[in-house]
Amino acid sequence: MSFELGQGTGPLKGIKVVELAGIGPGPHACMLLADLGADVIRVDRPGGGMLGGGPHDILTRGRPSVALDLKNPRAVQTVLDLVAEADVLVEGMRPGAAERMGLGPEECHARNPKLVYGRMTGWGQTGPLAQSAGHDMNYISVAGVLFGLGQDRAKPHFPNNLLGDFGGGSTYLVIGILAALLEARLSGQGQVVDAAIVDGTAHLNAMGAAMLALGVRADQRMAGMLDGGVPYYDVYETADGRHLSVAPLEGKFYEEFIRILGFADSVPDRNDPAQLDALRTAIAGRIKQRSQAEWIADFEGTDACVAGIIPMNEAFEHPHNKAREVYVERGGITQPSPAPRFSRTAPSLSTGPSSAGASTRDALTAWGVQDVESLIEDGAAVQLNQD
């Protein structure tokens, strides 16, 4: 199958990105760049990484995979040849690892002074923990964010790896890359973007820092306005064992909530701290009387700020998500659409997930690499044979 550059339709069409394959936030950032129209070439190790890639690994969608043995000097030289033609490089190794391979910022900027060199780590390139292993949960712990999460005062609850890896990680890496790209077009010089999950997560929690400065308690869970500390921002169980998210914070929305809930005129005063437990009990008891579907029929489309909590397979079919095509089906896999949306340069999904080395020959050729067949014969590059 032939491969051509410039097939993207989003606002990053024409931007060329070299991705040194990793796991988690790095691939997610490169998926986002590819979704937005950039030409991303993913450099995998022969055989793939920890997750192996393949047709169901949505994080690898939108870009071809080439397999290079970076222990081979010719493979390292090939990456530098790609860098010479690129706008961005993304890597997610421990600090110093790329330098030891001969692919650090110094070597890359020698080939391409305008290159934006994006580095994605948990702890950052500097600091006493920089060389330590870690995962999402560890980074958001040290950022001071995990402590307050969850509605169980006895222990915090961690939100999968959405907050650290993708919220504080890949999102901030992409923000940094785009900002550096804009600056490079003015200055003619590239630079290194040091994106660390601990940094980004702390930045996401700016509102938490503001609350702390205002004297709101940050050493106890379920004690604030947005963490379940008040009964009008919480999760409640319905008669069929499912749940509603209830969030009518503003007075006018709360009045609508109480009206639809069907309470009598007398209801515990939400502005009286002494009445909050009684109000929570009253709301829980009322919601428990009907099924989730019955409540959704009454609440959805109103200003009461109530929504049914549904699993992902049901989210695929939710009328709002279907109307906006929040999820789309490609290649037999239902997956998130590119986001955000643009009025003139609308992104579109291109290729599906790729296996390591599936496009080595075609993608390297399209990027202008010479002697691709010689690289494959030498073992510096590996072309996956697909039936």
N, C-alpha and C positions, 0 to 999 in steps of 0.2 A: 504494500500500500504506500503510495507516494505521500509526502508530507510537505506542506508549503507554509511559509511564514505569512503573517498579516491576515489571518482568518478571523481574528477577534472583531467584535462589533462595538465594544464598550469604549469609554473615554480614554483608556490606556492603550488603545490600538497604536502600534508602532514602537512601544516601549519593549525592550528586550531584557529578559531576566534569566540569570543562571542560578539554579537552585541546587545546592549541595544537599542531597536528601537527608532528612532526619525524621523525627517523629513529633507528633503533637502540634505545637504552635507554629513551627516553621512551615510544614506542609499546609496548614490552614491558611497562613498568610499568603503562600504562593498560590493556593487555590483561589483566594480572593483576588489576587492580582490577575490571574488568568481569567477569572470570571469577568473582570472589568476590561478585558480586551488585550492585556499584555501577552507577548510571546514569551512563554516560560519554558525553558528546557530543564528537565529534572535529571540530575546526575546521580544515579543510583550505584551502589556497589553491586557487583555480579551476584545474582541470587536474591537481591533485594535486602531490605532491612528487617527490623524486628517484626513488623506487621506483614511483610511479604508483598504488599501491594495487591494487585489482582483486580478482577472486575467489580468487586463490591467495596473497594476502598475509596470512598467518595472523595477523601482528602487529596487523592492524586488525580482528580479529574482535570480536564482542560489543558493538559500539557503532555508532550511526549516524554518518555523515559529512555535515557541512554545509560548503559551499564559500563562504567569505567573502573578499572583496577587502579586505585590511586596510590598503590605501592609501586606501580610501574612508572618510571619517569616520563615515558611517552604519554601516559594518561594524564599526568599532571600538566604536561605541556599542552595537551589538548584542551584542558579546562582553561588555561591561560589564553589559548587561542579564542575560545568562546568569550572570555572576559573582554578581550580586545574589541569585540563587536557588541558588547552588552552595555546597558545603562545601569543595571543593578545586579549584585550578587547577594544571595541569601545563604547563610550557614548557621547551624545550630549546635555546634560542637562545644566542648569545654574550652575555656580560654587557653590559647596557645596551641591547640590541636591543629588548626588550619595553618599556623605558621610552621609547625614541624613538618607538615606535608608540602610546604613550599607554595601555599595558596593563601597566605595572610595578606593583610591590607597593603603592606609594602610591595610585595611581588605583584599584586593585582594592579595597584595604582601605577607601578612602573610601566605596565602594558596599557593602562587606560586611566589617565589622570582624572577623567570626569566620572569615574565609576562611583556609584553609591553602594557602599559595602555594608549590608545589613547583617547584624549579629544578634541571634536570638538565644538567650540563656535564661535560667531561673534566677540566679544570684547576680548576674552582671559580670562584666569583664574585670572588675576590681572589687576589693573588699575581702575580709578574712574568710568568707564562705565561698569565694569565687571558684575554688577548685574542688568543692565538695559536691557529691551527688545529691540529687533531690528531685522531688516531684511537686506537682501543683499544690497539694495539701501543705507541704513544707513551706513553700514560698508565701502562700497567703497567711500562714501561721505567723511567720516572722514579720510580715507587713502589718500585723495587728488587726487583720480583718476577720480571720476565721473565728477568733475568740467570741465575737458577738453574734455569730450566725446560728439560727435555729430557734425553735420555740420550746425547747427543753432546757430549763434553767440548770439542769445537772451537767450537761455536756453540749458542746457545739455540734452543729450538723454541717457537713461539707457538701457543696453543690456540684457533685461530680467534678469534672475539671473545666467547667464552663467559666468560672470566675478567674482563675489563675492562667491556665494555658491559653485560653482564647480571649477572655476579657482583658486581663492585664498583660497578656503576652502578644499573641499575633495581631490583635487590633492595634496596639501601640507600635509594633514593628512596622505595620503598613502605614500608619500615620507618619512615623519617622521617615520611612522611605519616600513617601510622596512629598513631604516637606523638603527633604534633601534634594530630590529631583528638581523641584522648583528653584531651589537656591543654586544648584549646579548650572542651570540654564542661564542664570544671571552672572555667576562668578566664573564659570568654565572649570570649576574644580569639584571633584568628588569629595566624599568624606565617609567616616565610619559612623553607623548608627548602632549604638549600644542599647538594645532593647532588653530589659530584664523584667521578668514577671513580677518580682518583688517591687520594682519601681512602678510599673503600670498599675498593679493592684492597689498600691498606696494612693496613687493619683485618682483611681476610680473612687476611692473612699474619702475624697475631699469633703463631702458632706458630713461624714462621720467625724472628721477632725474639727469641722465647724461646730458640730453638736457638742463635742468635748470641750471646746473653747467656751461654749455658752453655759457649761456646767451640767449638761445632760449626762447621766450616768453611762459610762462605757465599759464598766467592769461587771455588768450583769446582763444576761440575755433576757429577752422578752420584757424589756423595761422601757422601750421607747415607742415613738409613734409608728415606726415602720417595721418593727420586728415582732409584732404580736403583743406588744405591751398594752394596747388598747383593743377593746372588743370589736371595734368597727374597722379594723385592719387585721384580719385573721382568716384562718381556714376552718370551715365547719363541715361536719359530716351530715350527709343526707340519709333518708330512710333506707335507701338501697346500698348503703355502705360506701357511696362515692362522696365527693367533696365539692364545695364551692369556695372560690376565693372572694372574700368580702372586703371592699376597700372604699367605702363612701366617706372619705376624710372630711370633705367640705360640708358645711351645714346644709346647703340646699340639696346636695346629693344624698346626705343622710336622711333628710326628710322623705325623699323619694323611696329610699330603701325601706324605711319604717312603714311607709304607706303600702308598698307592694308586699312586704312581709306579712301585713295583715294584723299588726298589733292593735290593740285597743288604745284609747287615748292615754291611758296611764302606762308609761314605760320608764324604767330607771333613767335618771338624768345622766347623759353621757359626759357632761361637764363637771360632774361631781365625782372626784376620785374615789370617794367612799362607795359609790354606786356601780363602779366598773365591773366588779365580780358578779353582781346581780344582773347587770345588763348582758354580760357574756353568757351567763346561764340562760337568760330569757331568749337570746338570739339562738343559742345552740339548741334549746328545746323546740323552738318553732321550726327551725330548718330541718331538724330530725324527723318532722312529721310527714314530709313529702319526699319524693324521689328527686334525684338530680335533674332528670329530664323535665319534670313538672316545674321546678324552680327556674330552669333555664328558659322555658316557654314564657314565663312571666317577666324575667329580669332582662334577658338579652335585648339589646336595642334601646334600653332606657338609660337614664343618667344615674342609676342606683349603684353603678360600679361593682357589679357582681358578674362573675363568669364561672362556668363549670370547669373544673380541673379534669382534663382529659388526657389519656395516653397518646403517644405520637401517632399510632395507627389511626386513631380517631381524628387527630388534628389534620391528617391528610385530607379528610373528607368534610371538615368543617366548612359551612357555607362561606364564611368570610375568607378563609384561606383559599378556597377553590375560586372565588371571584377574583382574588388578587393573584392567583397562581403562586402562592407562597411556596408550595411544594409542586414539583413537576415530575413526570415520569420520563426517564431516559434510559434506554437500554435495559428495560425491565426492572429498573431500580427507581423508587420514589425518593426524591432528594430535595433539599432546599434550592430555591431559585437564586440566581445572583442578586446581591443586595449591596448598596441601595439602588434606587431607580433613577433614571436620567431621562429628560424630556427629548433630547436630540440624539444622543449616542447610547441607545439602549443596549445593555449587555445581553448576551445570549450564551447558552451552553454550547460548547463545541464538542470536543472529544470526551469520551467517558474515562473512567479510571483506567490506569495503565499498569501493566506488569513491568518489573525491572528489566530494562533492556529490550523491550518490545519494539522500540523505534530507533535503536542505536544507529543503524545504517542511514535511514532516511533523514532523521533529525540532524545528525552531524553534517550530512551533505547539504541540507537546507541552510545550515548556519555557516556554510563556507569552509568547513574543515577539509583539509586536503588528505589524500591517502587513507581514506576510511577503511578500505579493504586491507591495507597493510596493518592498520591498528588492530583490526579484528584478528588477522593472521598471527600477529605478535602477542595476542592475549591482553593488550592494553585496553581494548574494548571488546565487549561481548554482545553479540546479537542473539536475542532470545528466539529460538525456533518455535513457532506456534503452529499447531495443526490447523 
